[in-house]
Amino acid sequence: MTTQKAFTSFKDFYPYYLSEHSNKTCRRLHFIGSSLVLLVIAYVAVSFNFIALWSLPVIGYGFAWLGHFFFEKNRPATFKHPFYSLWGDWVMFKDILIGKIHW
């Protein structure tokens, strides 16, 4: 039986999150998925085609999970820490945008 680390804050979680995203291709797939999520949200905002919102989990998680299963070779943090993981996705996205993390 494996023990699961309990994180008491996002500040404690984020280094773990980054360690689970050490593969460059995995990080790139996360970035692409997050970018597409933002594009779909922008599309919905101008088109009012709310049906497109159903694609968000497929796009967001699809790209990320491909990165984990085929390149990082680990299980996505989403399965154990869903809220911190989602937060981590967007913080990593921001960190890639500002050049703090190389993609």
C-alpha positions in Angstrom: 0.0 0.0 0.0 1.4 3.4 -1.0 1.0 6.4 1.1 -0.3 9.6 -0.3 1.3 12.9 0.8 -1.2 15.3 2.2 -0.5 18.9 1.1 -1.6 21.6 3.4 -1.1 24.4 1.0 -0.6 25.1 -2.7 2.8 26.5 -1.9 3.8 23.0 -0.6 2.1 21.3 -3.5 3.6 23.2 -6.5 7.2 21.9 -6.2 5.7 18.4 -6.2 3.5 19.3 -9.2 6.6 20.6 -11.1 8.5 17.4 -10.3 5.7 15.5 -12.0 6.2 17.6 -15.1 9.9 17.3 -15.7 9.5 16.1 -19.3 9.5 18.9 -21.9 7.0 17.3 -24.2 4.6 16.8 -21.3 4.9 20.5 -20.3 4.4 21.5 -24.0 1.2 19.4 -24.2 -0.1 21.0 -21.0 0.6 24.4 -22.5 -1.1 23.6 -25.8 -4.1 22.2 -24.0 -4.4 25.2 -21.7 -4.0 27.6 -24.7 -6.8 25.8 -26.5 -9.0 26.0 -23.5 -8.6 29.7 -23.4 -9.3 29.9 -27.2 -12.5 27.9 -26.7 -13.6 30.2 -23.9 -12.9 33.2 -26.1 -14.9 31.6 -28.9 -17.9 30.9 -26.6 -17.7 34.5 -25.3 -18.1 36.0 -28.9 -20.3 33.3 -30.5 -22.5 32.4 -27.5 -22.1 28.8 -28.7 -22.3 27.3 -25.1 -22.2 23.8 -26.5 -18.5 24.3 -27.2 -17.9 24.4 -23.4 -18.4 20.6 -23.4 -15.1 20.3 -25.2 -13.1 21.9 -22.4 -12.5 18.8 -20.3 -11.5 16.8 -23.3 -9.1 19.5 -24.6 -7.7 20.4 -21.2 -7.2 17.0 -19.8 -6.7 15.2 -23.1 -3.5 17.0 -24.0 -2.2 16.8 -20.4 -2.9 13.1 -19.9 -1.3 12.3 -23.3 1.8 14.0 -21.9 1.7 12.0 -18.7 0.9 8.6 -20.0 3.2 8.6 -23.1 6.1 11.0 -22.2 6.2 11.6 -18.5 5.2 8.0 -17.8 3.4 8.8 -14.6 -0.2 9.3 -13.4 -1.5 12.8 -13.6 -1.7 14.6 -10.3 -5.4 15.3 -11.1 -6.2 11.8 -9.8 -4.8 12.4 -6.3 -5.0 16.2 -5.9 -7.7 17.5 -8.4 -8.0 21.1 -7.1 -4.3 21.8 -6.5 -3.5 20.1 -9.9 -5.9 22.4 -11.8 -4.4 25.4 -10.0 -0.9 24.0 -10.8 -1.8 23.8 -14.5 -2.6 27.5 -14.7 0.4 28.5 -12.5 2.7 26.5 -14.8 1.0 28.0 -17.8 1.8 31.5 -16.4 5.3 30.5 -15.5 5.9 29.2 -19.1 4.4 32.4 -20.5 6.7 34.6 -18.4 9.8 32.4 -19.1 10.2 31.2 -15.6 9.8 27.6 -16.9 11.3 26.6 -20.2 9.1 24.6 -22.5 
